[in-house]
Amino acid sequence: MALMNNTLARFSSISLAAAAVLGGTLGVVSAAQAKSLMCVWDVAGKTGDVYAAATDYAVAMQKNGADIELKSYVDERVAIEDFRAGQCDGVIATAFRTRQFNSVAGSLDSIGSTTVIRNGKVDMEVSYEVVRKVI
């Protein structure tokens, strides 16, 4: 459970595309384990794209024995506080907020996270190519 908690805390709202990394971790969760509650921050709440992606992921992980319940938040600060208080087993939020749980948190929502520097100058074309590959 602790391994899953740490892995889920590393997510940011944009990095759900990297959910395949988490899939390997949740895939080893036994069916006898209690339901996990994930705090999901989305500006649009339950009607937003992030919540929809989290729902798709939770449904897909049921095939691997992981029972994930989602709790929607429209206030990111409240989602993080609930996670910190132990009310959620995982959290989906921006890297800015999750960095306190994972010092190397970073994603497309972090300024400069995809910047490539060559010969002391920013190479924008290569930087954009990194973003294109991630998306």
N, C-alpha and C positions, 0 to 999 in steps of 0.2 A: 504494500500500500504506500509506503514512504517513497519508493522509487517512482510510482505513478504520480504521487503528489508533486514531487520535484520536477518531473517531466512536464506535467500539465502547467505548472507555474511558468515555464519557459515560453509558453505561447504568447503571441501578441495577436491583435485582431487581424492584422494583415498576413501573418505567417501561417494561417490555417492551411495554406498550400503545402506546408511541410508536415502535415499530419501523418504522412507515411512513416516518418521517423518514430512518432509516438505509437503507431500501429504495432510495431514490433514489440514495444514494451507492454502495451495493454494486451497483446495476444497471449501472454503467459499468465494472465490473471485467471484464477480458478473460478469456476461457475458458482462455487459455494460462497464466494466472497460477497460481502454486503454491497448494496447499491452505492455507487460513488456519485457525489453531487458536484457538479461543475458550475461555477459562477461564470456567466457569459455576458460580457459587456458589448452592447451594440447601441449605437446612437438611436436607431429606429426600434429598439426593443425586440419583441418576438417577431416582428415583421421584417427585420433587417437581414441583410445578406450574411453577416457573420453568424447570427443565430441560426439561420437556415443551414449554413455549412456545418455548424456544430451539431445540429440535429441529424444531418446526413451522416456525420462521423459517428455519433452515438448509435444510430441504427446499424451502421456497418460493423461496429465493434461488438454488437450483440452476437454476431456469428462466431466471435472468438471468446464468448463467455463473459464479456465485460458489460455490466449493467450500469449505464451512465445516465443520471438524471440531470437535466439542465435547469438552471435558474437564471432568468433574464434580468439584466440591469440596464437602465438607461443612464445611470450615473456611475462612471468608472471608479470614482473615489470610494463609493459605497461597496462596489464589487470587491475592490482590493481590501477594504476594511473587513468585510465578511470573511474573506479568505484568510486574512491575518488572524482573525478571531477564531478560526477553525470551523466556521460554519459551512465551508465548502472544501472539498478535497482537491480541487483544481480551479484555475482561473484563466479566462481568456481576456486579455487586456493589452494595451499598448506596451511596447518595450520600455517606454519611459516610466511607467508605473510598476512593471514587473522586475525592473533592474534590481530592486531591493532584495529580491529572492534569488536572483541569478545575476551575478556581477558581469557576465558577458552577454546579457540579453541584447539582442539587436535584430532589426528587421528593416523592411522598407519604410516603416514609419519613423525610423531614426534618421535624423539629418546626417548626411555624409556617410551612411552605412554602405553605400555602393560606389563611393567615389574611388576612382583609380588615379593614382599619382604616378606620372612618368617624367623622369628628368626634372623633378621639382615643380612640375606643372600638372594641373588637373586635366586628364584625358577624358573629355565629356563623351566622345563617341564610344569609347570602351566602357565607360561608366553606364551609359544608356544600354549598351549590349548586355551588361550584367543584369540590369533590371528586366530587359526583355526575356532573358533566359529564365529568370525566377518566375515571371508571370506566365 
